[in-house]
Amino acid sequence: MLENVVIKNVEIYHPSKKVENDFFIDHFKKQGKDIAGLLKHLGRESRYLADPNEENILTMGAAAAEKVLKKCEIGADEIDMIVCVSDTPEYIMPSNALMLNKLLNAANAEIVYDLNSNCIGMISALDTVSRYMKQNPYVKKALVVGALLVSAIRKEDDEITYPNSADGAAAFILTKEFDDEIKGVIDSNYKTGSQLSDKILFPECGLSHVFDKNIDENKKKINWIPHDVSYFSDEWKKLIIKMIERNNIDIHDVSHFLFSQFSKADVEVTMEKLGVGLDKQTFVGDKYGYTGCTSPFFAFYEAIKSGKIHKGDKIIFCSVGCGYSMGAVLYQF
């Protein structure tokens, strides 16, 4: 029998405020900008936004965590490890994972830490926590929570982040199970091209200057400099093909793909280049907006809910973070 680390279940949380495209089209029209074509290209229709005075990544993350604990019928005191993934953390000290430990009353979760690799963060956490659990016999259940609060950091004249990003959280529980075949993470693959490291910055001024009263408040928010990412689909293809070939798996043996939800067009182009039908992917960026590190897991949640993924299926998670860094995980469900 093989000892596997598997996703027990996944849950999501989003704020109640739903904002449709018309609001943003009108907003930018007043600035003399037409973003309708961009929204269509990226696949946007609606998104959910939080009030930063009422919600943050901890409240949203705790809500998602409580939902998945209830779904799995697991008590918070059964969790051995908590990893919090976010590039908009509520605190630098202490760790947000420690704060979640307190909010959830996860008294026996002794290993708690934050992870930030931007929009590949939850994929990275799935990979690294799974591998760690296989090596540590004392960690039997781990909680991974990802969250994004973009409402507080967007510039109102930025056509990319302001209308496309959304707030939300996702959480999944990893447990150990014994089976005759391998399940869970089979392999992972990464690619870093740091030549874009200056194109997306938050805070734009850097943390060392964020308290300087002489710096414009907009410089303390996220700054997006337009840049060419048309080659991302080619890099995604290379990343995925290399990973499946070294595991002697044919691309058509992969049942479902869960990509970054940033750009619908890029997902569809990648699927075409892989020679795989669009029915094998789930896109929910039109429904939830772009939720950063959580976005592949929003898609995962919806794919399970709609019956697109079944036990025994091989699936691939794939995303890209600013800078840029790409990550893909091959997973046996």
Steps between C-alpha positions, in 0.01 A plus 500: 500500500619849415477794737358793304434863584172605342266797491215400729281784371503864393280800578484864396376827643424830328356829629133580441551811283470402134611751234426454130700620197279803433628677811862476387427581135326820612777574752773494235286668235510808724882479473480479122582128495308212341563174688211295357731308266747427780225366728380271222854377428563421867156345541344732755133543580468532876722503805465524880660781697545544873481809717854517647352658814299184561692212342860399443690187400470360853122535526453363148757226551344394829157486334631270224687289757194456720297390198751235394547371856124457527477333159776254595354445850841582647541700816743792503685328786582210263709722271877458540616769259369828356644680199360838400557616143457866406676788329274745684565382858322674783812483715872457448539413870379266631437264211148491362504123545552555873205741502286239324609250762347731761184584303426134433607383847729247334678433827706204375629657177860549606646561152370831365654725236421734214588440136509762227586414142231731366249340264658153508486504880231240564643270233842532668340427838324189367835377368726586794262409783417166336868415468571611857217288640638193324829551684356586841310212664356731768307730265181322396271791417594839355287803421601725209322835478543751219349847484517823302377845603558722198236763579733697724802510268361574149557827319174632355669595171657156443308319224646161598473459876206729575233330283634146484614400848269381775507408867455152639646199677539128445596223740580132467595227746776250429480162671694175489330195350615149410425360155625244248589776249661840519265790563549866571797692358680293239740770384550874464688729267604865521638772275635841601577786266585791727538751215151633585580560867444876475168487311264429791594641839315522829552728670642696209722704733625194690430423865804700611321817382138417572487722811662800331238777518659674203419213265173510308244250632465347153868402516409281797259295292555241229665625182451315172714597202356351178723224363488227240390159632395350167767230541354370827289239321814357336677488838198335664499237226871427548454481879213254473644283223834458679320400821274238345768354273736431787215311666416303182154654480328599177336842490166333423527299822455826690129535576486865598705820509469775760683812387546850629172682453665826394449465125240283331664557161840377622347188654320418176814561289701274732241222476508531120880477496483193724252344257236459769132595478366794700256267675798377703549831680291709736493879480325695776672837460181626340305414814742591780751736339872439540576386854876462473658199670157350572377512141596143391329374815183699434500314167576171680208557737261567210631203296435260789162658570392462138620140474787564257759330722467145631697269724799359315529793259836654423477879512743786452512827692690775320548871564739792468614763747628849429865542430457231357483155657294207375395187681321181402398199708395159368249353743316166518156566647 
